[in-house]
Each structure stands twice: as C-alpha cells, then as structure tokens.
Amino acid sequence: MIASPPPDPICLRVNDAARMIGVGRTKLYALIAAGEVETVKLGKATRITTASLHDLIKRQREG
C-alpha cells in the first residue's frame, strides 16, 4: 500500500508563517494589525491561516 502524503496545513504558528513568506515576526504582526493576514485563536495560541498568506502574496503581485 502506498502512503499518501500528509495534507497541507491550514494554519501555521507565527514563526512558521513568517518564515513561509520571508518576513520577520514583527513585520508579520504588523500585517496582522493592518488586517492583511487572518489569524485564528486556538485557546491562547495564535495561528495564521495559510489561505490568508496565499491571498496576501496574490494581492502584492497584482498591485
């Protein structure tokens, strides 16, 4: 039986999200404060949706 690859994550930790788009934590928090990136609170943990990161990059490309 061939194992299927793990699914892509839908949320990331702040450090991982910042690394994914090539910015620091401070810049990512600024993007969150500006409403450019969507967050989800899971208890006390803040997670960044990968969809919002893809949308951010798409918006930056377009203009």
N, C-alpha and C positions, 0 to 999 in steps of 0.2 A: 504494500500500500504506500502510495506517495503522500507524504505530508504536505499539506497546503501551507503557504507562508502565513505568518501571523498578520492579522488585519492592521491597516494603518491606524495610528492613534487618532482619536477625535479631539483630544485635549492634551496639552503639554504643560509641564512645570515652567515657571517663568524663565529659569536659566536655559532650559532646552529650547523654548520658543525664541528667546533672544539669539541663541546660537544658530537656530534654523534660518533666521533672516539676516544674520550677520550684524547685529547691533548689541550694545551692552544693556544691562538690566535697567540703568537709568533712562536710556532712550526708550526702551520698551514700556516702562512705567509712564513716561511722557505720552507715548502713543495711546496707552490705555486711558489716561486722564483726558486726552483730547477726543476720546470716543472713536479712535481709528481702529482699535483692536478690541474684540469682545472677550470678556472674562466670564468664568463660571466659578462660583464659590462652592466648594465641597467641604463642608464643615469649616475649619479655619484655613484650609488650603485654597489658594487661588490658582486656577488653571486657565490657560489660554486655548481657545478653540483653533484648531488647525485651519478650519474654513475661513476664519477671520484673518489669519495670516496670509492665506492664498488671496483673499479679497484685497488686502492691503497692497500686496505686490502687484496685483492686476490694476488697481487704481493708480499706483505710482507709474506703471508702464504707460497707461493711457493718458496720463497727463498732468 
